[in-house]
Amino acid sequence: MLQQISGSIAVAEAVALCKPEVVPAYPITPQTHIVEHLSEMVKSGQLKNCVYQNVESEFASMSSCIGAAAAGARTYTATASQGLLFMMEAVYNASGLSLPIVMTLGNRAIGAPINIWNDHSDAMSARDAGWLQLFVESNQQAVDVHIQAYRLAESLSLPVMVCMDGFVLTHSYTRVDIPEQQQVDQFLPPFVPRQLLDPENPVSIGAMVGPEAFTEVRYLAHCKQKEALKTIQDQAFIFKDIFGRDSGGLLKSYEAEGAETVVLAMGSVIGSIITLLEQMRAEGHSIGAVSLRSFRPFPSQALREVLQNAKRIIVFEKSFAIGMGGILSSEIHMALQGLNIPINSVIGGLGGRTITLKSLEKVFAKGIKGELKEEEFLDLEEETVQRELQRQDKDEMSGPAAENIIRDMGVVAAAKTH
C-alpha cells in the first residue's frame, strides 16, 4: 500500500509486519519516533502478542533483547549515537552469543562536541562488534531491508543492524510502499531459534571460554560473517521475486562497470551522487558509482569484480578514524589489494553538514584529473583550523577548541557582541 509517511513511521510499520514478540525501547534522537509508533501499535492492538518494554537505558534495552532472544522470542529495538555506545557491552554480547536480534541504528554523530545530526561515526564504532551492518539509501529500502533483516538474523542466528541516516531519512516524508502482511508472511517464516533456554532441555548460553578455545569461538564468528555474504545476496533475490523490488544485497552498481572513475559511498548520499554523475556522463566523463549496502560482512570479492577495470576510485564517506583517516577507504584498500588502483578518500557531511552538488562536482572533477589528495575533507574551513592551531601554540590557556571554532565561524551570536 502506497503511503506518504516519514521514514521512522515506515520502519515501525515494517517491523510490526514482522511480528516481533518483545520490543524493549529507550528513546534517543533521531530514532525516537520508530519506537513511539511501535508502542502506539501495541497499545491499540494493531501489533498483537508483543511485549513492549519501557526500559531505563540503552544498555537495559539491549540486555532485554538478549534475554528475550535467548528465550526464543523475536525481538527488536532501535538506537543512535551515544545510545549505541552506552549499550556497547551488550552489543558485543549479543553477537558473541549468536542471537538473532534486529536493531535500527538512526545514524548520528558521536560527541564531543555534542551534535545530534547525521554522519556514520556511530555505525563505524560498532564495525568490529560482530553484527551484520546493512546500510540503506532511501525510506523504501529501509522498509524492505528491515524485513530482510529478520530472515537474515534468524537463518544465520546473528544480530543485524540496519543503518539509516538520521533526519535525512528518519524524518523525511516520502512515498513508501508498505507491504501487505501476506507478502511478509510468504517471505519471513516463523522463528525457529537455533538455541533456546528451556527448563526441559537445559543448556548454557554465555559460558565462560578460556584461552584454550577462545580463538576457535571467535574464528567461528568470522566464518559466519563470511557465510552471510551469500545469504544476503540470495535473500535479496528471493525478496525481489515476492515484492518486485531490488532492495538489499551486497552492493548496487550505477554504471560502474567499465567506468574509468568510480565513486563509492554508503547511505542516502548516493542519491545526490547519482544525480550529479548522470550530468557528468552526459558531458562525456567516464564515471560511475557503487552503493555499498553491506558493510559487515564486507563484500570484498563482489567489489573486486565491479571495480577491477577502474582507473581511479573516489570513496565518499561520512566518518573517519581520528589519527588515521577514512575508515571506508581503508577497507577498500584491503579489499582491492593487488589491483593497483589509486584510491582517494573524500570525507564529508560530518555532524550533518550539508553536502551540496556544487561541492561534490568540484571534488569529482579534481579526482578525474588526478588532482585529489589521498584524503580530502569536503568544504573544510582550513583558515579557521589554522587560526585555532596558532592560538593553541601562542596561548597555554587557549580555552575549549570547539567554543573557539564556532565563535571564529560566527555560529554563536554572542561571538559578535563580546
Secondary structure, 3 states (H helix, E strand, C coil): CEEEEEHHHHHHHHHHHCCCCEEEECCCCCCHHHHHHHHHHHHHCCCCCCEEEECCCHHHHHHHHHHHHHCCCCEEEEECHHHHHHCHHHHHHHHHCCCCCEEEEEECCCCCCCCCCCCCHHHHHCCCCCCEEEECCCHHHHHHHHHHHHHHHHHHCCCEEEEEECCCCCCCEEEEECCCHHHHHHHCCCCCCCCCCCCCCCCCCCCCCCHHHHHHHHHHHHHHHHHHHHHHHHHHHHHHHHHCCCCCCCEEEECCCCCCEEEEECCCHHHHHHHHHHHHHHCCCCEEEEEECEEECCCHHHHHHHHCCCCEEEEEECCCECCCECHHHHHHHHHCCCCCCCEEEEECCHHHCCCCHHHHHHHHHHHHCCCCCCEEECCCCHHHHHHHHHHHHHCCCCCCHHHHHHHHCCCCHHHHCC
